[in-house]
């Protein structure tokens, strides 16, 4: 059949048997997708096949089961799933998402790329999806930009706006925008026996469209499952630097003069972490002449240090920014006018929905000095705070009860260190806070995390949206997130203890 429409419609059942959808042109395999096809589908997923328009393509299942392809030019978004979507955290229209990729700010727009499976609501078939926003809150989904090919499926990476045209890929109309990604060989039939390599795609029209670089891979296989390149410029070196996960807890730094050819500089371990490096300079708050470099991994453990000709040198022990496992693989925006804005993958699966997972609340990062040590600190962006419309403050003790907003809301809780334990109900979800024990638990059986690292009164900021909450403690040097599928709306009840509570409704 000749492909003429943009999407192939895939009838799926997340509980069904695994199969492969095979696409062949003149007998040659051009695409394979892991699927769970069903004659009685729970969902219909839409995979973009526009790049094959005009080709005569045979579509079959590897199992040999009959399959009659259907196609569509547009992708509907059923309103019946609105109940499980967060309002102010990005979700894709259909399919699975995970790591944020390729974050850049250009010409007034925040660009978000992300790992996307368009053929199901579970992990697999990695593409790069693309969305844009003027405020980091309201997003326009633009569809998939990077598609699997013979080098592999499209694993995580970063973006760099090449204002100096060091790559030579610009024509003077726009600065080239470079997407660095891992071609994950061996993760599809099409890329069988191919190793993981680092590749690049670029835009010459301001981020409207991207093409893969003809000289790929820009970095051949190094070791293990090397992946997730993060590219940034170093004024200290006068060079571009790529941070790359190598294997275990080991990361590598590579340098380049032209953003195309890379030389290894060093290897460094991040104990207790792996995958998805982020690497960037940050001014110490209140110390305008002091700039440090931060190196972090997917689990938000980070080193603070300096960067020089011999590489990155940590200047204090590795520390955690994030506790609990619901947030992962965070990346930060470059080229954002001096701002360092962070987005993470929110690992909340939304059972029964046509989409899975979300992005986190955007946090603005700073580097603060406390008691002789430097800490990353996260706070909501000004764009997010602008959505607050109604705030009410209470002196609440055991027996206190009040209605929570029907939609997203923020809760600020303060009490002296050493206060008695506080137990709350946020709708149907219990929350336990122990100022004396310096810990908080966001759900029954969940992991505990500290309230303060350096002492002082307890201050907790909690950000609730459908299906989950995110928490900042101690001025944002402690962060956490949890899936609360039991529900966060309804009534707030104080079961024991007392605290000052401020509830802010989010409207925008």
N, C-alpha and C positions, 0 to 999 in steps of 0.2 A: 504494500500500500504506500502511496505517496503522502508524506506528512505535510499538511497544509495549515493546521491550527497550532496554537502555542502550547497547549497542555495535553498530556495523556492522563486520563482519569483512571485511578487505581483503586478498585474496591477492596477494602482491607478489613481484617479482624485482628486486633492486637493479640488475641489469644489463639490465633490460627497457626497452622504449620508454616515453617519457614520455607521459602522458595526463592528462585531467582528469575527476574524478568530479563530476558535476553533480547537485545536489539542488534539486528544484522543487516548490513548493506552489501548487496552482491555477495552474500555468503560470509562476509567478514564481520566479526564482532566489533561494534562501535560503542556499546554501553551495556552494562549489566547493573541491575538494582536488586538489592535484597528486599523482598516483599513478603507479606502474609496475605495472599489473595483469598477472597472468600466469595462463594456464590450467594451468601446472605451477609453482606458487609455491614459492619458497624459504622464505618466511616468511608468516605471517598477522599482520597488524597490526589493532589494535582502535581505532576512532575513536568517541569518546563523542557520541551523538546524542540523549541523554536530553532535552535542551531542546526537541526536536521531538516529544516523546511525545504521541500522540493526533492528530497531524496526518497527513493523507493526502499522502504525499510520493512523487514519482517520482524514481528514481535511475538515471542513465544515464551513459555515457562520451561525452566530447566527440568522440572519434574515430568514434563510431557502432558500435563493436564491441559484441557482446552482453555483458551483465553481469547476472547473477542475484544480487541481494543476499542475504546471510545475516546473521543477527543473533544476539547472545548477551547474556545478562543479566550474566555475570561474565567476567573476563579471566584465563585461566590463565597461569601463568608456567612454561614448560617447564624442568625441571631440567637438560636436556641442554646448556644454555648456561652453567651455573654455572662451568665451567672457565675462561671468559674474563672473568668478573666480578671486579673488585677486591672484597676483603672489607670494607674499612673506608672506601671512598670511594663516595659515592652514585651509583647508576646507576638509570635508570628501567626499569620492567619490560619495556617494549617501545618501540621507536621511537627517534628521535633527540633528544638534548638539546644545548643550548649554554648561553649566558650564565645565571649565577645572577641572579635578580630578586627584588625584594620581600622582602629579608631583615629579619625582625624577631623579637624575643624577647618573649614575653608569657605570663604565668601558668605559668612553668616549662617552656615549650616553645620551641624554636628552629624558626621557620618558614622554609622554603626554597621559593621559587617559581623557575621556570626556564623557558627557552625549550624548547618541546617540539613535535616533529612526530609526532603519533600515527599517521600514515598511511604512514610509511616510515622507513628507517634512514639517510636523507640529510636535509640541511637543507631546510626549507620548511614551509608551512602553520602558521605560528607560533601556538601556543597558550601559555598559562601553565600549566605543571604545578605541583603543590603536594605538598610532603612536610613532615613534622614529626619532631622528635627531641628527646629529653630530654638528650642528651649530645653532639650534633653528630657522632656516629659511627654509631649505629644508627637507621635512618630508616624511617618508615611512609609509604608513598606514598598520597596521598589522591585522585589523579586530577587532571583538568584543571579549572581555575577560571575562566580567561578564554578566551573563544572568538572566532574571527574573526567580524566583522560587516560592515555596509556602510561603516564607516569604515576598514576595513583588517584585516590580520592583526595579532596582538598582539606587538609588539616589546618590547624590554627597558625596565626601569624600576626603581622602588624602592618601599619601604613606609614609612609613618609612623604611629606609634601616637599618636593625638590625645588625650592625657590631659586637656588643657584644654578639649576640645570646641570649639576655635576654629572648626571647620567647621560647627558646629551640626547635625551629622548623627547625634549620639548622642541616646539617650532617657533617659540616666541609669543604665541597667543595665550597660553596658559602654562603655569609651572607643571611639570610632570608630577603626577601623583602615583606613587609606587606602592603596590601591595606585595608584601613578602609573605609567602605561605610555604607550608610543607606539603610536598607531593608524597602522599603516603602510599608508596608502592607496596604491592602484595595484599592490599585490602579490598581488591576486586579481581574478578577473572581477567579483566582487561589489562591489569597491571601485575599479573602473576610473575613472581620471581624478581620483581624490581625493588631495589632498596629505597628507603626514605631519603629524599633529597630536598634541598631548599631551592625554591623557585620564586619568580617574580612576575607580576602582571602590572600594567601601567595604563594610566589615562592621560590623554593629550587634550581633553576637552573639559577640564575642571571637575572630573569625577562623575560625568554622566555615563561614560562607557569605558570598559577596560579590555585590553588584549593581553594575552600572555606573551612574555618576552621571548624572542626567537632564540636567544642564547641560553635558555634554561638547560640544566640547572645552574644557578649562579654559585651554588656551593654543593659539591658532590657529597655523597654519604661520608660521614666522619666516623661514627661509632654507634652501636646500639640502635635505638629507635629515635635518633636525634631529630628534634622537631621544635616548632613554635618560635620562629625567629622574631626578635624584637629589635628594630633598627632606630637609632637615635644619633644626633650629632654631638660630638665632644669638642667644645672650644679649647679645652686643655691640650688635646692631641692634634687639633686641626684635622680630625679624621671622623668618618662615620663609623659607628660601632654597632655590631650585631651581637645581642645576647641570645644564646641558643641552648636549649635543654639537650644534654647529651645522653646520659644514662644514669640510673640510680638516683643519687642526689647531686650529680655533677653537671655543671653548666660550663659553657665555653663563651669567651669573648673573641670576636673577630673584627678586624678593622679594614676600611676601604677608603680610597681617595675618590672613587667615582660611583659608589653605590652599586657597582656591578661585580667587581673583582675583590675577593675577600681573603685575608690572611689571618691565621690564628694568632691571637695575642696571649691568651692564658686560659687555664681551666681552674674552676673554683667550686667547692662544695657548699651547698646550702643544707645543713643537717636537718633531717625531718621533712624535707620538701622535695618536689619534683615537678616537671612540666612547666609550661607557660611562664617563662621569665618576663618580668617587667624591669626596665632599667632606665633611670632618668635622674637628672639633677634637680635639686630643690633647695631654695634659700632657707636658711634657718630663721624662723620667725623672730623679728626684733633685732636681727643681726645681718644687715643688708650686705655686708662684705663677706659673709660666710655662706658658701654654697657647698653642699655635700651631694654625693651620689647615693641612690637607693637601689639595691638589687633584691628583688623578691621572686618567689615562686608561686605556684598555683594555690598553695595552702596559706598564702599571705604571711609566711615567715620572711623576715627581711634583715638585711645588713645595711648599715649606714657607714659610708666611708669616703675615700678619695680616689680619683682616677688620674693616673699618670702614665708615663712611658712604659713602665713595667706592668701596668694593668690596674685592676681595682683592688684596693687595700681596705678591708673592713677595719673600723676604728673602735668598735665595741661589739659585744656578743650579739648573736642572732636573736631576734625578738619576734613574737607573734603580734600581728595587728588584729587578726580575726580568729575567733573561737567558734566551735560548732562546725558542722560540715555542709550546711545548706547553701552556703555561698562559696564559689570556687572560681579559679582561673581568671582573676581580675586583671584588667588592663587599664592604662591611663591614656588620656588624649595628649598628643603633642600639638604644636602649632596653635595653641589656644590662648594667645595673648598673655602668657605668663601663668595662666591657671593650670593646675594639675588636677584633672577631673577623672575619677575612677568609676568604671562599671564592672560588675561581676556577673557570672552566670548564677541565677537563682535556681537551685536544684529542687524544684517543686513540680511534680509530674502531672497533676490535674487528671486523675483517673477518669476514664469515660469521655474525655474531651477529644476534639480533633487536633488539638495542639498539646505540646508538653514543654514545660519549663518556661522560664521568664528571664529577663535581665533584672538586675538589682536597682535599687534607688541610686541615682548618681551622687557620689560623695566628692566634696572638694577636699583635697589633701593638703596638709601643711606639715612642717617639721618643727617641733617644739622642744625646747630644752627644759628638763625638769631634774633637779637634784643631780646635776652633772652628767645626765644622759640624754641623748636625743631620741625622740619618739615620733613616729608618724601619728597624725591626728586627723580624723575624718569628721566632716560636718556636712549636712545637706547643702546643696547649692542654693544660691539666691533665687534661681528660677523655681526650684521646688518650694522654697519658703514663701514665694509670692502666691502660692495656691492656698495658703492658710487664710481662712475667712472668719472663723468663729473660735474663740478660746474661752474656756471657763476654768476657774481655779477653785479647788476645794481643799479644806483641811479634813482629811478622811481618816477614819478609824474603823475598827471592826463593826460590821453591821451596815456600813455606808453602801449606798446603792444609787446608781444613776444610769440613764440611758446613754449608750454609745451612739455616735453617728452611724447612719445606715451605710455610708460609703467609707472610703479611706479616712484615717485619722492618725494624729500623733498624740502620744501620751508622754508627758514629762513627770518624773517622780523624783522627789528629793527628800532626804531624811538624814539625821546625824549618824556618823559612824558609831556602831555599837548599839543601834536601836534594835528592838525586838524583831523577830522574823515577821515578814509581811507575806500574806497569801492573798492573791487576787484571782478573780475569774474575769477573763476578757471574753464575753459571750460564753461559749462552751469550753474555752481553753483555760486551764489552770496555769498560773505563773507563781513561782516561789522565789522570794528574795530574802537573803540572810545577810544583813549588814554586819552582824557580829562575825559570821563565818566568811564574809567577803565573797559571796557567790550568789549566782542567779541561775534558775532553771526555767526554761521557757515552755516546756511541755512535760507531761507525765512520762517519766522514764527517760527524759532527754539528758543531754550532757550539761554539766554545770560550767560556768565560766566566772572569772573574777569581776568584781565591781570597780576595783581601783588597783592600780599597780604601785602607787606611791603614797597611799593614805589620803585622808581627808573625808569630808562629807560625801555621802552617796548621791550621785546625780545620774539618772538613767533617762535616755530618750528612746522611746519605742515608736516605730513607724509601721502601722498596720494597713494592709491591703488584702484583698480577697486571697485566702489560702495561706497567708504567712505574715511574719513580722521580721523586721530588722531592728537591731538595737545598737545604740552607742552609749558607752559608759566612760566616766572619768574624762570628760572633754573630748571624747572620740578616739582616745588612744587604745580603747578596747572596743571591738565590734563583734557582733554575732548575728545570726539569722536562723530562723526555724520555719518549717512548714507547719501550719496549724489548720489542718483540714477540718477540725471540729468546728471551726468558725470563730471569728474575732469580733463579730457584731452582736448586738443585743444589749445586754446590761453589763456594766462594770460593777462588780461586787467586791468589797474588802472583807475577807473572811477572818483575818487576824492582823494585828499590827496596825501601824498608823504612818501616814506620810502626807506630804503636800503633793497634790495631783493637779496637773493642768492638761486638759483635753482640748485639742485643736482639730476642728473639722477641716478637711481638705477639699476645696472646691475650685475648679478651674477648667 
